[in-house]
Amino acid sequence: MTIPALEKSWEFNVNIACGGQSTDERDCADYCIKVKNALVGFASGHWRVKASSDGTNADYEDRWNSPAALLWGTGDHAWIVLRNDTTGLEICFDFNNASARYAEMHVSPSAGFDVSDPSKSVRPTATDTMTWDSSDAFGAFNGNWRGRAHVMQSTDGECVRFLQCTNNNLVGVVLLEAIKDPMSTWVTNQFYCFAYGSSLGIDMYSRAYSAETYARTRYNSSLVGGFLTTEGTSGGPLGVLMTSPDPLTGEWLFAPVGLWILYGGYQGRKGSLYDLWFGPKALNPTGDAFPSNGTRQFVQFGFMVFPWNGSTPQVF
């Protein structure tokens, strides 16, 4: 297809080296610190540290600066709350994990985490929390992990994405998205997708079919799961069926991403996502750039196509 025109402007902190910190917990902490630094470092602003704990002190300072200084466990441990002052969205990373392999990630769409009395031993809570815990494998993997973090957001702060890559594969993706053309009765208008997998990589086509496990939204006060949708036929998604470029144009297909809710009395198509597409499964799942003229305006990660800043994508 013709290279699409972006509906939003984007900024990028990408190709960030992570890991190699000698222990699993420090590798995970390094990744989380790099994501935090990327978010608060964007030129457009939006993000700030609301409160944090390194396990020794808990207050309104940013205490997440060194992986070695952050404590893990079910007692005193590290956590951090990041706030988007434009949208009201807040993220909490929490190292309340006895196995010290993965972080927990919590999202508050609007209520905000209560940091009125920061504690070293208990993370802040919010009345509208959505949680992805250690079983979802956020952050790192066993064995001296090394990889790259790619963090991008729309300059209006409404869409935020961070990707984790290693061994030329996408192994983690978080999408914190404003919904395009949502229902008029939907107050929240936000969608959140969290997918983590093994070092063999993530196929976002397969995750889309089981996305209700990973993808969540709030229909006003109700927490509901969702599915990612794409164009297709009875034979499957077009990006899977298309095994070669269009013979008339020589172009690959980018298929828009939609949101579908099936259960809980909220059935139906609920909108689509800005500037995000399912790409061609015939190409490399992660790292291929478009167009072929070297401008690298888009890059495929896990068979999803993201806007890009022209740099060479590093996925190792």
NORCOR-V493909 format. One record per residue. N is the residue number from 1. RES is the residue in three letters. SS is DSSP state (A for helix, B for strand, O for the rest). D_LAST is the distance of its C-alpha to the last C-alpha in Angstrom with 1 decimal. Layout:
N;RES;SS;D_LAST + N;RES;SS;D_LAST
//
This chain:
1;MET;O;28.6 + 2;THR;O;29.3 + 3;ILE;O;26.6 + 4;PRO;O;27.7 + 5;ALA;O;29.1 + 6;LEU;O;27.4 + 7;GLU;O;29.8 + 8;LYS;O;28.3 + 9;SER;O;27.0 + 10;TRP;B;23.5 + 11;GLU;B;21.8 + 12;PHE;B;18.2 + 13;ASN;B;16.3 + 14;VAL;B;12.7 + 15;ASN;B;9.5 + 16;ILE;B;10.7 + 17;ALA;B;9.1 + 18;CYS;B;10.2 + 19;GLY;B;11.3 + 20;GLY;O;12.4 + 21;GLN;O;15.9 + 22;SER;O;17.5 + 23;THR;O;18.6 + 24;ASP;A;17.4 + 25;GLU;A;19.6 + 26;ARG;A;18.5 + 27;ASP;A;14.8 + 28;CYS;A;16.0 + 29;ALA;A;18.4 + 30;ASP;A;15.9 + 31;TYR;A;14.0 + 32;CYS;A;17.5 + 33;ILE;A;18.8 + 34;LYS;A;16.1 + 35;VAL;A;16.9 + 36;LYS;A;20.5 + 37;ASN;A;20.4 + 38;ALA;A;18.8 + 39;LEU;A;21.6 + 40;VAL;A;24.4 + 41;GLY;A;23.3 + 42;PHE;O;23.6 + 43;ALA;O;26.5 + 44;SER;O;28.4 + 45;GLY;O;28.8 + 46;HIS;O;29.4 + 47;TRP;B;27.5 + 48;ARG;B;28.9 + 49;VAL;B;29.0 + 50;LYS;B;32.1 + 51;ALA;B;32.2 + 52;SER;B;30.2 + 53;SER;B;30.7 + 54;ASP;B;29.0 + 55;GLY;O;31.2 + 56;THR;O;33.7 + 57;ASN;O;34.7 + 58;ALA;B;34.7 + 59;ASP;B;35.8 + 60;TYR;O;35.0 + 61;GLU;O;32.8 + 62;ASP;O;29.0 + 63;ARG;O;28.5 + 64;TRP;O;24.7 + 65;ASN;O;23.7 + 66;SER;O;22.6 + 67;PRO;A;20.7 + 68;ALA;A;23.3 + 69;ALA;A;26.1 + 70;LEU;O;25.4 + 71;LEU;O;27.4 + 72;TRP;O;26.7 + 73;GLY;O;29.4 + 74;THR;O;32.3 + 75;GLY;O;34.5 + 76;ASP;O;33.7 + 77;HIS;O;30.0 + 78;ALA;B;27.7 + 79;TRP;B;27.5 + 80;ILE;B;27.2 + 81;VAL;B;28.6 + 82;LEU;B;27.3 + 83;ARG;B;29.8 + 84;ASN;B;29.7 + 85;ASP;O;33.2 + 86;THR;O;33.3 + 87;THR;O;32.8 + 88;GLY;O;33.7 + 89;LEU;O;30.5 + 90;GLU;B;29.4 + 91;ILE;B;26.4 + 92;CYS;B;26.8 + 93;PHE;B;24.0 + 94;ASP;B;25.9 + 95;PHE;O;25.2 + 96;ASN;O;28.2 + 97;ASN;O;26.7 + 98;ALA;O;28.3 + 99;SER;O;25.5 + 100;ALA;O;23.2 + 101;ARG;O;20.1 + 102;TYR;O;19.8 + 103;ALA;B;21.3 + 104;GLU;B;23.9 + 105;MET;B;23.8 + 106;HIS;B;27.1 + 107;VAL;B;28.1 + 108;SER;B;31.6 + 109;PRO;O;32.3 + 110;SER;O;35.5 + 111;ALA;O;37.5 + 112;GLY;O;35.3 + 113;PHE;O;34.7 + 114;ASP;O;37.8 + 115;VAL;O;37.1 + 116;SER;O;40.8 + 117;ASP;O;40.7 + 118;PRO;O;37.2 + 119;SER;O;36.9 + 120;LYS;O;34.8 + 121;SER;O;35.1 + 122;VAL;O;34.9 + 123;ARG;O;32.6 + 124;PRO;O;34.4 + 125;THR;O;35.3 + 126;ALA;O;36.0 + 127;THR;O;38.4 + 128;ASP;O;36.0 + 129;THR;B;32.9 + 130;MET;B;30.3 + 131;THR;B;28.1 + 132;TRP;B;24.9 + 133;ASP;O;25.1 + 134;SER;A;23.4 + 135;SER;A;23.9 + 136;ASP;A;21.5 + 137;ALA;O;18.7 + 138;PHE;B;17.8 + 139;GLY;O;15.3 + 140;ALA;O;13.6 + 141;PHE;O;13.9 + 142;ASN;O;15.9 + 143;GLY;O;15.1 + 144;ASN;O;13.5 + 145;TRP;O;10.5 + 146;ARG;B;7.6 + 147;GLY;B;5.4 + 148;ARG;B;6.5 + 149;ALA;B;10.0 + 150;HIS;B;11.8 + 151;VAL;B;15.5 + 152;MET;B;18.3 + 153;GLN;B;22.0 + 154;SER;B;25.1 + 155;THR;O;27.2 + 156;ASP;O;30.0 + 157;GLY;O;27.9 + 158;GLU;O;28.6 + 159;CYS;O;25.1 + 160;VAL;B;22.1 + 161;ARG;B;18.6 + 162;PHE;B;15.6 + 163;LEU;B;12.3 + 164;GLN;B;9.7 + 165;CYS;B;6.3 + 166;THR;B;4.4 + 167;ASN;O;4.6 + 168;ASN;O;4.8 + 169;ASN;B;7.4 + 170;LEU;B;9.4 + 171;VAL;B;10.7 + 172;GLY;B;13.1 + 173;VAL;B;15.3 + 174;VAL;B;18.4 + 175;LEU;B;20.9 + 176;LEU;B;24.0 + 177;GLU;B;26.1 + 178;ALA;B;29.5 + 179;ILE;B;31.2 + 180;LYS;B;32.6 + 181;ASP;O;36.2 + 182;PRO;O;36.7 + 183;MET;O;40.0 + 184;SER;O;42.7 + 185;THR;O;43.4 + 186;TRP;O;39.9 + 187;VAL;O;39.9 + 188;THR;O;36.3 + 189;ASN;O;34.5 + 190;GLN;B;31.1 + 191;PHE;B;28.5 + 192;TYR;B;25.7 + 193;CYS;B;23.0 + 194;PHE;B;20.7 + 195;ALA;B;18.4 + 196;TYR;B;16.2 + 197;GLY;O;15.4 + 198;SER;O;14.0 + 199;SER;O;10.6 + 200;LEU;O;12.0 + 201;GLY;O;11.6 + 202;ILE;O;14.4 + 203;ASP;O;16.9 + 204;MET;A;18.7 + 205;TYR;A;21.7 + 206;SER;A;22.4 + 207;ARG;A;21.8 + 208;ALA;A;24.2 + 209;TYR;A;26.9 + 210;SER;O;26.7 + 211;ALA;A;25.7 + 212;GLU;A;28.9 + 213;THR;A;27.2 + 214;TYR;O;24.4 + 215;ALA;B;26.1 + 216;ARG;B;29.1 + 217;THR;B;31.5 + 218;ARG;B;34.8 + 219;TYR;B;37.8 + 220;ASN;O;39.9 + 221;SER;O;40.3 + 222;SER;B;39.1 + 223;LEU;B;35.6 + 224;VAL;B;34.6 + 225;GLY;B;31.7 + 226;GLY;O;30.6 + 227;PHE;B;28.9 + 228;LEU;B;26.8 + 229;THR;B;28.6 + 230;THR;O;28.1 + 231;GLU;O;30.5 + 232;GLY;B;31.6 + 233;THR;B;34.5 + 234;SER;O;35.9 + 235;GLY;O;33.5 + 236;GLY;B;30.4 + 237;PRO;B;28.1 + 238;LEU;A;28.5 + 239;GLY;A;24.7 + 240;VAL;A;24.8 + 241;LEU;A;28.2 + 242;MET;O;27.2 + 243;THR;O;25.8 + 244;SER;O;26.3 + 245;PRO;O;27.0 + 246;ASP;O;30.4 + 247;PRO;O;32.8 + 248;LEU;O;34.9 + 249;THR;O;32.4 + 250;GLY;O;29.3 + 251;GLU;O;27.3 + 252;TRP;O;24.9 + 253;LEU;O;25.9 + 254;PHE;O;24.5 + 255;ALA;B;26.4 + 256;PRO;B;27.3 + 257;VAL;B;26.4 + 258;GLY;B;29.5 + 259;LEU;B;30.5 + 260;TRP;B;32.9 + 261;ILE;B;34.7 + 262;LEU;O;36.6 + 263;TYR;O;38.3 + 264;GLY;O;40.4 + 265;GLY;O;42.8 + 266;TYR;O;40.2 + 267;GLN;O;39.7 + 268;GLY;B;38.6 + 269;ARG;B;36.2 + 270;LYS;B;35.5 + 271;GLY;B;33.8 + 272;SER;B;30.5 + 273;LEU;B;27.4 + 274;TYR;B;27.1 + 275;ASP;B;24.7 + 276;LEU;B;22.6 + 277;TRP;B;22.7 + 278;PHE;B;21.9 + 279;GLY;O;20.6 + 280;PRO;O;21.1 + 281;LYS;O;20.0 + 282;ALA;O;20.7 + 283;LEU;O;17.5 + 284;ASN;O;13.8 + 285;PRO;O;13.4 + 286;THR;O;10.4 + 287;GLY;O;9.8 + 288;ASP;O;13.4 + 289;ALA;B;15.5 + 290;PHE;B;19.3 + 291;PRO;O;21.8 + 292;SER;O;21.4 + 293;ASN;O;23.1 + 294;GLY;O;20.0 + 295;THR;O;20.9 + 296;ARG;O;17.9 + 297;GLN;O;20.1 + 298;PHE;B;18.2 + 299;VAL;B;14.8 + 300;GLN;B;14.4 + 301;PHE;B;12.5 + 302;GLY;O;13.8 + 303;PHE;O;16.6 + 304;MET;B;17.7 + 305;VAL;B;18.1 + 306;PHE;B;17.8 + 307;PRO;B;19.4 + 308;TRP;O;17.3 + 309;ASN;O;18.2 + 310;GLY;O;17.8 + 311;SER;O;14.8 + 312;THR;O;12.0 + 313;PRO;O;9.4 + 314;GLN;O;6.0 + 315;VAL;O;3.8 + 316;PHE;O;0.0
//
